[in-house]
Amino acid sequence: MIGTVCHRRVLVTLVLVVAVLAGCGAAAAPPAPPGTEPATAPAVCGLWVATGGTPTDEQVRYAAGRYDVVVLNAWETDVARRLRAQDPGITLLVYKDLSSTRGYAEVGLHGGLLPTGVDGATADPAWFATDTAGRRIEWAPYPQHWQMTVWDEGYQRAWTDRVVAEAVRDGWDGVFADNDMSSLRFYSDAVVAGTADAAATDALLRDGLDALVTRAGTALAERGKVLVPNLSEARLFPGRWARHARFGGAMEENFAQYGDDGALTTWQGHQWDEMLAAPPQDLTLLVTATAGRPEARPGAAERAGFAGAALLGGPRTCWTPSTTRDYSRPEWSGYRSLDLGAASGPAVRDGRTGVWTRGFAGGWVALNPTADDAEVPVPDGLRTVDGAQAGGTVTVGSADATVLVRR
């Protein structure tokens, strides 16, 4: 779930996330100082999820040329205008929750501009999902977030009509649709009225969201806008990523996340293959949590996130590390400063080790999504980020990655 803040201005500072290189010794990837950019387009485009508070003037100025895609709350129209003025090519998406409405008082402080598609104060009571005891379902740990009947055609129509009209009126490039859920268990253990058990509840949710995404995505496409849902657990459901991304793209908010077996879950199941096959014009938005993870090697999450995004490496594959849970500040990884240049070929998987590699004009990445360390041959002419000559092979740790450059 992408967090939104409706009622307070959060004053924050810019964050340069320093990355550490795995492999032949630890070396720091240089952060990008303000005003410094690679000589060529970065291998991975920049994403700023700016929903945790009103961006400061300093942050808006800093964003120019660094973030290709920015997600904003619906009431941040002035921020969107300033971002567009300083970077006409930027893609600006408005945040809207697919699955909930909000009941807290502050949601009404922005002239009717909401983080949801339906106003909880005026919604048809039949659109509030209820449990088997007839009680409305409140999300934990998010007070006054109420689960809606995403499977109800009336709710789907109301959500679509309002969101499409707002996106067109306010000049957004498209809609970032949060909580395209696979299961209610993320927020509640309730069983929805009319379903036999939790599994049936989850199937009802998924089927409803399939229909809502199709309705809203089709309507937005007719107006020249994209729909980018934030999908959960698409790897478990063959075809779900491709179906829900077909209106302009999708987000994986848990990109390169550790599974219970110590491997990276993104590379399990069907989702990765569907991501690799995405049309180049589609947005693939990726977030890697880099704080509070039990890493065997410092910086592994950030390395794996960046390298995984580089493996996809389309012109609209945008990635960000995330050091907070509330998206209250813009983030930057030093890896995005590396001048890797154009890819020299597609991502390739080694059938023996399971390691994925990809070469670039200015470097090379290797990602090991498995739970075991792997020895990988290194192409000639590569160095570590701090300038040391790379050897003929490199050990890529489990659930980790190596990034090398040409100098």
One Martini backbone bead per residue (centre of mass of N, CA, C, O) as a GRO file, in nm:
protein
  407
    1MET     BB    1   0.093   0.037   0.025
    2ILE     BB    2   0.037   0.362  -0.050
    3GLY     BB    3   0.082   0.646   0.107
    4THR     BB    4  -0.121   0.911   0.249
    5VAL     BB    5  -0.152   1.273   0.283
    6CYS     BB    6  -0.417   1.514   0.375
    7HIS     BB    7  -0.324   1.747   0.633
    8ARG     BB    8  -0.003   1.768   0.607
    9ARG     BB    9   0.308   1.922   0.617
   10VAL     BB   10   0.609   1.773   0.510
   11LEU     BB   11   0.930   1.825   0.627
   12VAL     BB   12   1.202   1.757   0.410
   13THR     BB   13   1.479   1.584   0.288
   14LEU     BB   14   1.710   1.492   0.091
   15VAL     BB   15   1.802   1.169  -0.051
   16LEU     BB   16   2.110   0.991  -0.060
   17VAL     BB   17   2.162   0.674  -0.165
   18VAL     BB   18   2.406   0.459  -0.067
   19ALA     BB   19   2.586   0.232  -0.241
   20VAL     BB   20   2.698  -0.116  -0.250
   21LEU     BB   21   2.936  -0.332  -0.364
   22ALA     BB   22   2.958  -0.640  -0.486
   23GLY     BB   23   3.227  -0.874  -0.442
   24CYS     BB   24   3.543  -0.744  -0.498
   25GLY     BB   25   3.472  -0.595  -0.268
   26ALA     BB   26   3.389  -0.302  -0.110
   27ALA     BB   27   3.196  -0.040  -0.283
   28ALA     BB   28   3.109   0.280  -0.356
   29ALA     BB   29   2.850   0.438  -0.497
   30PRO     BB   30   2.807   0.730  -0.633
   31PRO     BB   31   2.655   0.995  -0.574
   32ALA     BB   32   2.432   1.244  -0.697
   33PRO     BB   33   2.490   1.546  -0.737
   34PRO     BB   34   2.372   1.832  -0.779
   35GLY     BB   35   2.392   1.862  -1.139
   36THR     BB   36   2.455   1.551  -1.180
   37GLU     BB   37   2.497   1.349  -1.475
   38PRO     BB   38   2.498   1.139  -1.698
   39ALA     BB   39   2.601   1.133  -2.028
   40THR     BB   40   2.371   0.933  -2.035
   41ALA     BB   41   2.117   0.752  -2.017
   42PRO     BB   42   1.991   0.578  -1.790
   43ALA     BB   43   1.917   0.242  -1.741
   44VAL     BB   44   1.730   0.373  -1.512
   45CYS     BB   45   1.457   0.517  -1.423
   46GLY     BB   46   1.290   0.760  -1.235
   47LEU     BB   47   1.121   0.743  -0.909
   48TRP     BB   48   0.846   0.933  -0.749
   49VAL     BB   49   0.683   0.893  -0.441
   50ALA     BB   50   0.465   1.181  -0.346
   51THR     BB   51   0.242   1.092  -0.085
   52GLY     BB   52   0.368   1.183   0.221
   53GLY     BB   53   0.360   1.486   0.113
   54THR     BB   54   0.437   1.801   0.054
   55PRO     BB   55   0.640   1.922  -0.155
   56THR     BB   56   0.908   2.098  -0.169
   57ASP     BB   57   1.077   2.331  -0.339
   58GLU     BB   58   1.344   2.177  -0.340
   59GLN     BB   59   1.232   1.910  -0.453
   60VAL     BB   60   1.120   2.018  -0.718
   61ARG     BB   61   1.390   2.119  -0.829
   62TYR     BB   62   1.543   1.841  -0.808
   63ALA     BB   63   1.360   1.664  -1.008
   64ALA     BB   64   1.490   1.764  -1.250
   65GLY     BB   65   1.605   1.494  -1.448
   66ARG     BB   66   1.556   1.247  -1.223
   67TYR     BB   67   1.240   1.216  -1.270
   68ASP     BB   68   1.015   1.052  -1.486
   69VAL     BB   69   0.825   0.965  -1.240
   70VAL     BB   70   0.526   1.093  -1.070
   71VAL     BB   71   0.352   1.059  -0.762
   72LEU     BB   72   0.038   1.213  -0.671
   73ASN     BB   73  -0.176   1.384  -0.518
   74ALA     BB   74  -0.470   1.532  -0.619
   75TRP     BB   75  -0.399   1.824  -0.467
   76GLU     BB   76  -0.108   1.854  -0.635
   77THR     BB   77  -0.137   2.067  -0.883
   78ASP     BB   78   0.094   2.269  -0.838
   79VAL     BB   79   0.325   2.070  -0.846
   80ALA     BB   80   0.264   1.964  -1.128
   81ARG     BB   81   0.304   2.231  -1.276
   82ARG     BB   82   0.606   2.272  -1.196
   83LEU     BB   83   0.717   2.011  -1.309
   84ARG     BB   84   0.625   2.062  -1.604
   85ALA     BB   85   0.781   2.328  -1.650
   86GLN     BB   86   1.079   2.193  -1.594
   87ASP     BB   87   0.948   1.903  -1.730
   88PRO     BB   88   0.770   1.817  -2.004
   89GLY     BB   89   0.844   1.485  -2.000
   90ILE     BB   90   0.695   1.418  -1.764
   91THR     BB   91   0.529   1.178  -1.552
   92LEU     BB   92   0.192   1.218  -1.419
   93LEU     BB   93   0.044   1.069  -1.132
   94VAL     BB   94  -0.257   0.984  -0.979
   95TYR     BB   95  -0.379   0.904  -0.677
   96LYS     BB   96  -0.572   0.588  -0.640
   97ASP     BB   97  -0.799   0.392  -0.473
   98LEU     BB   98  -0.961   0.093  -0.544
   99SER     BB   99  -1.061  -0.052  -0.240
  100SER     BB  100  -1.111   0.227  -0.088
  101THR     BB  101  -1.228   0.431   0.169
  102ARG     BB  102  -1.265   0.735   0.360
  103GLY     BB  103  -1.348   0.866   0.709
  104TYR     BB  104  -1.175   1.095   0.764
  105ALA     BB  105  -1.196   1.435   0.794
  106GLU     BB  106  -0.939   1.534   0.618
  107VAL     BB  107  -1.039   1.438   0.331
  108GLY     BB  108  -1.216   1.728   0.302
  109LEU     BB  109  -0.966   1.963   0.259
  110HIS     BB  110  -0.953   1.949  -0.096
  111GLY     BB  111  -1.207   2.020  -0.270
  112GLY     BB  112  -1.275   1.700  -0.341
  113LEU     BB  113  -0.992   1.581  -0.333
  114LEU     BB  114  -0.899   1.240  -0.358
  115PRO     BB  115  -0.756   0.911  -0.278
  116THR     BB  116  -1.020   0.827  -0.418
  117GLY     BB  117  -1.311   0.731  -0.618
  118VAL     BB  118  -1.484   0.742  -0.348
  119ASP     BB  119  -1.699   0.897  -0.132
  120GLY     BB  120  -1.776   0.808   0.186
  121ALA     BB  121  -2.005   1.028   0.251
  122THR     BB  122  -2.174   0.948  -0.046
  123ALA     BB  123  -2.189   0.660  -0.057
  124ASP     BB  124  -2.320   0.378  -0.118
  125PRO     BB  125  -2.385   0.151   0.124
  126ALA     BB  126  -2.347  -0.104  -0.072
  127TRP     BB  127  -2.020  -0.044  -0.113
  128PHE     BB  128  -1.980  -0.169   0.162
  129ALA     BB  129  -1.817  -0.401   0.297
  130THR     BB  130  -1.908  -0.711   0.459
  131ASP     BB  131  -1.945  -0.931   0.693
  132THR     BB  132  -2.108  -1.206   0.833
  133ALA     BB  133  -2.224  -0.977   1.057
  134GLY     BB  134  -2.257  -0.686   0.894
  135ARG     BB  135  -1.979  -0.551   0.901
  136ARG     BB  136  -1.766  -0.330   0.840
  137ILE     BB  137  -1.443  -0.313   0.677
  138GLU     BB  138  -1.152  -0.248   0.850
  139TRP     BB  139  -0.837  -0.147   0.824
  140ALA     BB  140  -0.524  -0.289   0.906
  141PRO     BB  141  -0.353   0.000   1.033
  142TYR     BB  142  -0.622   0.181   0.900
  143PRO     BB  143  -0.810   0.408   0.993
  144GLN     BB  144  -1.089   0.470   0.798
  145HIS     BB  145  -1.056   0.216   0.613
  146TRP     BB  146  -1.276   0.095   0.359
  147GLN     BB  147  -1.408  -0.170   0.224
  148MET     BB  148  -1.501  -0.240  -0.105
  149THR     BB  149  -1.718  -0.338  -0.375
  150VAL     BB  150  -1.538  -0.422  -0.645
  151TRP     BB  151  -1.772  -0.621  -0.776
  152ASP     BB  152  -1.951  -0.376  -0.819
  153GLU     BB  153  -2.082  -0.207  -1.082
  154GLY     BB  154  -2.147   0.061  -0.946
  155TYR     BB  155  -1.870   0.112  -0.828
  156GLN     BB  156  -1.707   0.095  -1.089
  157ARG     BB  157  -1.850   0.330  -1.232
  158ALA     BB  158  -1.797   0.553  -1.024
  159TRP     BB  159  -1.492   0.537  -1.018
  160THR     BB  160  -1.442   0.587  -1.318
  161ASP     BB  161  -1.592   0.853  -1.369
  162ARG     BB  162  -1.438   1.027  -1.165
  163VAL     BB  163  -1.139   0.970  -1.242
  164VAL     BB  164  -1.147   1.048  -1.538
  165ALA     BB  165  -1.248   1.338  -1.509
  166GLU     BB  166  -1.007   1.434  -1.331
  167ALA     BB  167  -0.768   1.363  -1.514
  168VAL     BB  168  -0.857   1.550  -1.744
  169ARG     BB  169  -0.902   1.823  -1.599
  170ASP     BB  170  -0.594   1.815  -1.444
  171GLY     BB  171  -0.364   1.684  -1.647
  172TRP     BB  172  -0.307   1.396  -1.629
  173ASP     BB  173  -0.145   1.107  -1.753
  174GLY     BB  174  -0.260   0.940  -1.502
  175VAL     BB  175  -0.317   0.642  -1.299
  176PHE     BB  176  -0.257   0.545  -0.967
  177ALA     BB  177  -0.356   0.217  -0.856
  178ASP     BB  178  -0.420   0.117  -0.560
  179ASN     BB  179  -0.489  -0.189  -0.437
  180ASP     BB  180  -0.429  -0.454  -0.626
  181MET     BB  181  -0.542  -0.721  -0.490
  182SER     BB  182  -0.519  -1.070  -0.375
  183SER     BB  183  -0.586  -0.997  -0.060
  184LEU     BB  184  -0.733  -0.926   0.256
  185ARG     BB  185  -0.503  -1.007   0.467
  186PHE     BB  186  -0.341  -0.735   0.474
  187TYR     BB  187  -0.608  -0.599   0.655
  188SER     BB  188  -0.791  -0.872   0.697
  189ASP     BB  189  -0.984  -1.162   0.843
  190ALA     BB  190  -1.228  -1.135   0.690
  191VAL     BB  191  -1.546  -1.244   0.577
  192VAL     BB  192  -1.740  -1.207   0.321
  193ALA     BB  193  -2.041  -1.167   0.249
  194GLY     BB  194  -2.131  -1.469   0.068
  195THR     BB  195  -1.881  -1.623   0.169
  196ALA     BB  196  -1.722  -1.911   0.294
  197ASP     BB  197  -1.419  -1.790   0.283
  198ALA     BB  198  -1.115  -1.655   0.236
  199ALA     BB  199  -1.075  -1.766  -0.050
  200ALA     BB  200  -1.344  -1.652  -0.162
  201THR     BB  201  -1.290  -1.361  -0.100
  202ASP     BB  202  -1.035  -1.333  -0.277
  203ALA     BB  203  -1.168  -1.410  -0.545
  204LEU     BB  204  -1.368  -1.176  -0.546
  205LEU     BB  205  -1.160  -0.953  -0.550
  206ARG     BB  206  -1.005  -1.029  -0.808
  207ASP     BB  207  -1.245  -1.023  -0.999
  208GLY     BB  208  -1.326  -0.730  -0.943
  209LEU     BB  209  -1.050  -0.602  -1.026
  210ASP     BB  210  -1.049  -0.696  -1.310
  211ALA     BB  211  -1.303  -0.530  -1.389
  212LEU     BB  212  -1.211  -0.247  -1.295
  213VAL     BB  213  -0.952  -0.223  -1.462
  214THR     BB  214  -1.090  -0.256  -1.734
  215ARG     BB  215  -1.283  -0.019  -1.718
  216ALA     BB  216  -1.080   0.209  -1.646
  217GLY     BB  217  -0.865   0.159  -1.864
  218THR     BB  218  -1.048   0.202  -2.108
  219ALA     BB  219  -1.144   0.492  -2.039
  220LEU     BB  220  -0.863   0.622  -2.028
  221ALA     BB  221  -0.763   0.545  -2.313
  222GLU     BB  222  -0.986   0.716  -2.460
  223ARG     BB  223  -0.827   0.984  -2.315
  224GLY     BB  224  -0.503   0.933  -2.309
  225LYS     BB  225  -0.468   0.742  -2.057
  226VAL     BB  226  -0.324   0.585  -1.781
  227LEU     BB  227  -0.301   0.264  -1.606
  228VAL     BB  228  -0.137   0.202  -1.274
  229PRO     BB  229  -0.118  -0.067  -1.096
  230ASN     BB  230  -0.083  -0.202  -0.762
  231LEU     BB  231   0.045  -0.505  -0.735
  232SER     BB  232  -0.024  -0.822  -0.579
  233GLU     BB  233   0.106  -1.128  -0.625
  234ALA     BB  234   0.138  -1.196  -0.941
  235ARG     BB  235   0.315  -1.461  -0.932
  236LEU     BB  236   0.052  -1.650  -0.845
  237PHE     BB  237  -0.095  -1.537  -1.127
  238PRO     BB  238  -0.139  -1.614  -1.424
  239GLY     BB  239  -0.156  -1.308  -1.619
  240ARG     BB  240  -0.203  -1.061  -1.423
  241TRP     BB  241   0.007  -0.861  -1.508
  242ALA     BB  242  -0.069  -0.836  -1.808
  243ARG     BB  243  -0.368  -0.752  -1.768
  244HIS     BB  244  -0.311  -0.496  -1.573
  245ALA     BB  245  -0.081  -0.359  -1.777
  246ARG     BB  246  -0.246  -0.291  -2.060
  247PHE     BB  247  -0.295   0.040  -1.975
  248GLY     BB  248   0.046   0.125  -1.924
  249GLY     BB  249   0.094  -0.054  -1.657
  250ALA     BB  250   0.293  -0.129  -1.350
  251MET     BB  251   0.339  -0.220  -1.002
  252GLU     BB  252   0.621  -0.314  -0.782
  253GLU     BB  253   0.651  -0.275  -0.430
  254ASN     BB  254   0.821  -0.576  -0.393
  255PHE     BB  255   1.101  -0.554  -0.511
  256ALA     BB  256   1.330  -0.774  -0.423
  257GLN     BB  257   1.209  -0.970  -0.217
  258TYR     BB  258   1.212  -1.164   0.051
  259GLY     BB  259   1.181  -1.487   0.130
  260ASP     BB  260   1.160  -1.756   0.340
  261ASP     BB  261   1.412  -1.895   0.163
  262GLY     BB  262   1.608  -1.631   0.074
  263ALA     BB  263   1.480  -1.549  -0.175
  264LEU     BB  264   1.353  -1.385  -0.458
  265THR     BB  265   1.022  -1.340  -0.544
  266THR     BB  266   1.012  -1.210  -0.832
  267TRP     BB  267   1.151  -1.495  -0.955
  268GLN     BB  268   0.875  -1.619  -0.894
  269GLY     BB  269   0.698  -1.751  -1.118
  270HIS     BB  270   0.533  -1.544  -1.377
  271GLN     BB  271   0.599  -1.236  -1.362
  272TRP     BB  272   0.881  -1.195  -1.489
  273ASP     BB  273   0.808  -1.281  -1.777
  274GLU     BB  274   0.591  -1.058  -1.811
  275MET     BB  275   0.787  -0.821  -1.773
  276LEU     BB  276   0.981  -0.887  -2.008
  277ALA     BB  277   0.720  -0.869  -2.222
  278ALA     BB  278   0.682  -0.582  -2.213
  279PRO     BB  279   0.612  -0.312  -2.356
  280PRO     BB  280   0.815  -0.033  -2.402
  281GLN     BB  281   0.574   0.183  -2.338
  282ASP     BB  282   0.552   0.074  -2.066
  283LEU     BB  283   0.509   0.094  -1.728
  284THR     BB  284   0.767   0.004  -1.484
  285LEU     BB  285   0.721  -0.002  -1.142
  286LEU     BB  286   0.978   0.017  -0.877
  287VAL     BB  287   1.013  -0.110  -0.535
  288THR     BB  288   1.280  -0.101  -0.280
  289ALA     BB  289   1.334  -0.209   0.021
  290THR     BB  290   1.622  -0.074   0.238
  291ALA     BB  291   1.486  -0.104   0.523
  292GLY     BB  292   1.481  -0.348   0.770
  293ARG     BB  293   1.666  -0.573   0.649
  294PRO     BB  294   1.810  -0.905   0.662
  295GLU     BB  295   2.117  -0.866   0.571
  296ALA     BB  296   2.413  -1.027   0.486
  297ARG     BB  297   2.475  -0.768   0.304
  298PRO     BB  298   2.548  -0.466   0.257
  299GLY     BB  299   2.321  -0.340   0.011
  300ALA     BB  300   2.157  -0.573  -0.130
  301ALA     BB  301   1.882  -0.449  -0.195
  302GLU     BB  302   1.980  -0.222  -0.382
  303ARG     BB  303   2.131  -0.390  -0.585
  304ALA     BB  304   1.895  -0.576  -0.666
  305GLY     BB  305   1.703  -0.357  -0.758
  306PHE     BB  306   1.876  -0.229  -0.978
  307ALA     BB  307   1.953  -0.483  -1.139
  308GLY     BB  308   1.663  -0.573  -1.199
  309ALA     BB  309   1.588  -0.318  -1.359
  310ALA     BB  310   1.817  -0.352  -1.573
  311LEU     BB  311   1.713  -0.616  -1.692
  312LEU     BB  312   1.473  -0.478  -1.812
  313GLY     BB  313   1.558  -0.184  -1.930
  314GLY     BB  314   1.354   0.004  -2.019
  315PRO     BB  315   1.256   0.333  -2.085
  316ARG     BB  316   0.997   0.260  -1.857
  317THR     BB  317   1.191   0.166  -1.622
  318CYS     BB  318   1.115   0.243  -1.284
  319TRP     BB  319   1.317   0.323  -0.990
  320THR     BB  320   1.319   0.275  -0.620
  321PRO     BB  321   1.416   0.329  -0.329
  322SER     BB  322   1.319   0.254   0.030
  323THR     BB  323   1.350   0.411   0.363
  324THR     BB  324   1.038   0.422   0.385
  325ARG     BB  325   0.680   0.373   0.452
  326ASP     BB  326   0.552   0.686   0.365
  327TYR     BB  327   0.671   0.862   0.137
  328SER     BB  328   0.825   1.145   0.266
  329ARG     BB  329   1.066   1.111   0.043
  330PRO     BB  330   1.300   1.149  -0.169
  331GLU     BB  331   1.497   0.931  -0.380
  332TRP     BB  332   1.845   0.804  -0.415
  333SER     BB  333   2.073   0.630  -0.623
  334GLY     BB  334   2.398   0.586  -0.712
  335TYR     BB  335   2.343   0.387  -0.948
  336ARG     BB  336   2.198   0.605  -1.133
  337SER     BB  337   2.488   0.747  -1.204
  338LEU     BB  338   2.566   0.535  -1.385
  339ASP     BB  339   2.728   0.482  -1.712
  340LEU     BB  340   2.598   0.226  -1.883
  341GLY     BB  341   2.401   0.260  -2.099
  342ALA     BB  342   2.340   0.063  -2.345
  343ALA     BB  343   2.221  -0.226  -2.430
  344SER     BB  344   2.366  -0.535  -2.575
  345GLY     BB  345   2.121  -0.702  -2.451
  346PRO     BB  346   1.955  -0.927  -2.301
  347ALA     BB  347   1.848  -1.100  -2.056
  348VAL     BB  348   2.027  -1.371  -1.880
  349ARG     BB  349   2.001  -1.714  -1.790
  350ASP     BB  350   2.150  -1.942  -1.580
  351GLY     BB  351   2.070  -2.275  -1.556
  352ARG     BB  352   2.266  -2.354  -1.316
  353THR     BB  353   2.243  -2.089  -1.106
  354GLY     BB  354   2.013  -1.852  -1.179
  355VAL     BB  355   2.162  -1.621  -1.304
  356TRP     BB  356   2.142  -1.284  -1.399
  357THR     BB  357   2.236  -1.109  -1.706
  358ARG     BB  358   2.377  -0.784  -1.831
  359GLY     BB  359   2.479  -0.584  -2.092
  360PHE     BB  360   2.670  -0.281  -2.146
  361ALA     BB  361   2.847  -0.028  -2.272
  362GLY     BB  362   2.926   0.059  -1.943
  363GLY     BB  363   2.850  -0.249  -1.842
  364TRP     BB  364   2.738  -0.475  -1.565
  365VAL     BB  365   2.498  -0.726  -1.456
  366ALA     BB  366   2.426  -0.929  -1.155
  367LEU     BB  367   2.166  -1.164  -1.052
  368ASN     BB  368   2.079  -1.341  -0.739
  369PRO     BB  369   1.772  -1.502  -0.650
  370THR     BB  370   1.892  -1.704  -0.475
  371ALA     BB  371   2.002  -1.898  -0.176
  372ASP     BB  372   2.282  -1.912  -0.339
  373ASP     BB  373   2.582  -1.887  -0.412
  374ALA     BB  374   2.767  -1.753  -0.710
  375GLU     BB  375   2.966  -1.824  -0.989
  376VAL     BB  376   3.073  -1.567  -1.226
  377PRO     BB  377   3.142  -1.466  -1.526
  378VAL     BB  378   3.348  -1.200  -1.660
  379PRO     BB  379   3.385  -0.966  -1.858
  380ASP     BB  380   3.586  -0.776  -2.018
  381GLY     BB  381   3.682  -0.452  -1.897
  382LEU     BB  382   3.613  -0.447  -1.585
  383ARG     BB  383   3.493  -0.261  -1.296
  384THR     BB  384   3.464  -0.131  -1.020
  385VAL     BB  385   3.336   0.152  -0.888
  386ASP     BB  386   3.639   0.221  -0.755
  387GLY     BB  387   3.843   0.090  -1.005
  388ALA     BB  388   3.878  -0.203  -0.989
  389GLN     BB  389   3.978  -0.484  -1.119
  390ALA     BB  390   3.821  -0.736  -1.263
  391GLY     BB  391   3.785  -1.051  -1.274
  392GLY     BB  392   3.687  -1.352  -1.424
  393THR     BB  393   3.528  -1.365  -1.150
  394VAL     BB  394   3.221  -1.371  -0.946
  395THR     BB  395   3.065  -1.345  -0.637
  396VAL     BB  396   2.720  -1.396  -0.597
  397GLY     BB  397   2.510  -1.349  -0.374
  398SER     BB  398   2.249  -1.416  -0.213
  399ALA     BB  399   2.018  -1.197  -0.284
  400ASP     BB  400   2.207  -1.050  -0.505
  401ALA     BB  401   2.452  -0.817  -0.651
  402THR     BB  402   2.636  -0.697  -0.946
  403VAL     BB  403   2.826  -0.395  -1.035
  404LEU     BB  404   2.980  -0.297  -1.341
  405VAL     BB  405   3.240  -0.109  -1.515
  406ARG     BB  406   3.359   0.110  -1.763
  407ARG     BB  407   3.708   0.287  -1.779
   0.00000   0.00000   0.00000
